[in-house]
Amino acid sequence: MVFSNFKKKLEERGLWQDKPMTDKAINKLEQIINSELTSKVVDSSIIFNELLITTNSEELLDVLKFLKFNENCKFKQLIDIAGVDYPGNKERFN
């Protein structure tokens, strides 16, 4: 069985970036997302050079599609989706 080095393959294709986004670039990305998804984004913030976006469960698919297909974003990998469990509510997971 052959195991591939994911980072090496990305480097070969010119898709690997060792350096984190600059403050200016991540702020610009936040502005683009907030301006394009005004009604879909509940909150956004930048913490430890990571952009955090809060949306309702009903809007999640639209937000993800925007992040993947919009020319200014073109996200290639989804790292994390977090939810909250409210056991006392009829709709527990929001």
C-alpha positions in Angstrom: 0.0 0.0 0.0 1.3 3.4 -0.9 0.7 6.4 1.3 0.8 9.9 -0.3 2.1 13.0 1.3 -0.8 15.4 1.1 1.3 18.5 1.6 3.7 17.4 -1.1 0.9 17.0 -3.6 -0.5 20.4 -2.8 3.0 21.9 -3.2 3.4 20.2 -6.6 0.1 21.8 -7.8 1.1 25.2 -6.3 -1.8 25.1 -3.8 0.2 24.9 -0.5 0.7 28.1 1.5 3.0 27.9 4.5 2.3 31.3 5.8 -0.9 32.4 7.5 -3.1 35.1 6.1 -2.1 38.6 6.8 -4.3 40.8 9.1 -5.2 42.9 6.1 -6.2 39.9 4.0 -8.3 38.3 6.7 -10.0 41.6 7.5 -10.8 42.0 3.8 -12.2 38.5 3.6 -14.5 39.3 6.6 -15.7 42.5 4.9 -16.5 40.6 1.7 -18.4 37.9 3.5 -20.4 40.3 5.7 -21.3 42.5 2.7 -22.4 39.6 0.5 -24.1 37.6 3.2 -25.7 40.4 5.2 -28.9 38.6 6.0 -27.2 35.2 6.5 -24.4 36.0 8.9 -25.4 36.6 12.5 -21.9 37.5 13.7 -18.3 37.4 12.6 -15.0 37.9 14.4 -11.3 37.4 14.0 -9.7 35.5 16.9 -6.1 34.3 16.8 -5.9 35.1 13.1 -9.0 32.9 12.4 -12.2 34.2 10.9 -15.2 32.9 12.9 -18.7 33.1 11.2 -21.9 32.6 13.1 -25.1 31.7 11.1 -28.4 30.1 11.6 -28.8 26.4 10.7 -31.3 27.4 8.0 -28.6 29.5 6.3 -25.7 27.2 6.7 -25.8 25.6 3.3 -26.0 28.9 1.5 -23.1 30.3 3.5 -21.0 27.2 2.8 -21.8 27.4 -1.0 -20.8 31.1 -1.0 -17.5 30.3 0.7 -16.7 27.6 -1.8 -17.9 29.1 -5.0 -17.5 32.9 -4.7 -14.6 34.2 -6.7 -13.2 36.2 -3.8 -13.3 33.2 -1.4 -12.8 29.8 -3.1 -12.4 27.9 0.1 -11.1 24.4 -0.6 -11.4 22.7 2.8 -13.9 22.7 5.7 -12.2 22.3 9.0 -15.0 22.6 11.6 -18.7 23.2 12.1 -19.9 23.7 15.7 -23.4 23.6 17.1 -25.1 24.1 20.4 -27.4 21.6 22.1 -30.3 23.1 24.1 -31.9 19.9 25.7 -35.0 21.9 27.0 -36.0 23.3 23.6 -38.2 21.6 21.0 -35.5 22.2 18.4 -32.5 21.1 20.5 -29.6 21.7 18.1 -29.0 25.3 16.9 
